[in-house]
Amino acid sequence: MKNSSNISANEILRPLKLSILFSILGEAVIFVVWGVLLYPEGNLLHKFLWTIVFCGFGMGAAIGSIIALFVVGKWKGVYAVIFCAELSGIVLGLFCNYLCFYLDMHFDYFGGKETPLLFVINGTVIATLGGALVGWLCFTEKGKRVLNKLNM
């Protein structure tokens, strides 16, 4: 554990920025693969708003804030990576994905009716891996070096 009194603004902002970035990238993949290629029916603008704006920005900001609140200054290294993956898997992969699944039962935009298990597994795996990546970049020395090289 780390003393939380010496936390810089960059340590708090990094997980927030990265969570939003990776959430938008993950949702962009979901939008293109599930919303355009596999299930092209339905309003593309609504699909875009759902995935990129509401889920990408909104849930990325939510999980970034949760990581900043519960991990920054408290955990580092492999423990932080695991905790970030767990937080992201639970908040985004289970709770958010559960909401999206039931919304998709109504709107039928992303194939939740046709392939419910794949819909849920896809979202949970992407969220967990994204959380682990944010954790690795923000809370390990190698990850911090990568971010420093990218001026983040």
C-alpha positions, 0 to 999 in steps of 0.5 A, spaced: 500 500 500 502 507 498 501 513 502 495 517 499 497 524 501 502 524 496 498 523 490 499 527 484 493 530 479 496 526 474 495 519 478 488 521 478 487 523 471 491 517 468 486 512 470 480 517 468 483 518 461 485 511 459 478 508 462 474 513 457 479 512 451 479 504 452 471 504 453 470 508 447 475 504 443 472 498 446 465 500 444 467 502 437 469 495 436 462 493 438 458 498 434 462 496 428 462 489 429 455 488 432 451 494 430 453 495 423 456 488 420 452 483 424 446 486 425 445 492 420 438 493 422 436 499 426 438 506 426 445 507 426 445 514 429 441 511 435 446 505 435 452 510 435 449 514 441 448 508 445 455 505 444 460 511 443 457 516 447 453 513 453 457 507 454 463 509 451 464 516 455 459 515 460 461 508 463 468 510 461 468 516 466 464 512 471 469 506 471 475 511 471 472 515 477 471 508 481 479 506 479 481 513 481 477 513 488 479 506 490 485 504 487 490 510 486 494 511 492 492 505 495 494 499 491 500 498 486 503 493 481 499 486 480 494 487 486 492 494 482 492 491 476 487 485 478 483 490 482 482 494 476 480 488 472 475 486 477 472 493 478 471 493 471 469 486 470 463 487 475 461 495 474 462 494 466 462 487 464 456 485 469 452 491 471 452 495 465 452 489 460 446 487 464 443 493 463 445 493 455 442 486 454 435 488 457 435 494 453 437 490 447 431 486 448 427 492 447 431 495 441 434 489 438 440 493 435 446 488 437 443 481 437 442 480 444 435 476 442 439 472 437 445 470 441 444 472 448 450 468 451 455 471 446 452 478 448 454 477 455 460 474 455 463 479 449 461 485 454 464 482 460 471 479 457 472 486 453 471 490 460 475 485 464 481 486 459 480 493 459 480 494 466 487 490 467 490 494 461 488 500 465 491 497 471 497 495 468 499 502 465 497 506 471 500 502 476 506 498 474 513 501 473 513 498 466 506 501 464 508 508 467 514 508 462 509 507 456 505 512 458 511 517 460 513 516 453 507 517 450 506 524 454 500 521 458 
